[in-house]
Amino acid sequence: MSDISFNKEDFDRIFGIPKNEIRENYPVLRNAVLEEVALEFDAMRIAFGDTAHSFATYVRDMKT
């Protein structure tokens, strides 16, 4: 996860949420995390080419 897209405010916002709110917002949080992972795979595209692109597509398809 890149430091630019995830900072202390994001950390406090996500981990400061009460458990009952996490359950209600689970799909939103899950999709946000999956998109972050996909973006990291996209960043590896130069080094790993089509394989990184395939992984990014696979991760994006996991979103609900």
Residue pairs with C-beta under 8 A, 6 or more apart in sequence:
1 36
1 40
2 39
2 40
2 43
5 36
5 39
6 36
14 29
17 25
22 29
27 64
30 63
30 64
31 63
31 64
34 59
34 60
34 62
34 63
35 60
35 63
37 59
38 56
38 57
38 59
38 60
39 56
41 52
41 53
41 55
41 56
41 59
42 52
42 53
42 56
44 52
45 52
45 53
45 56
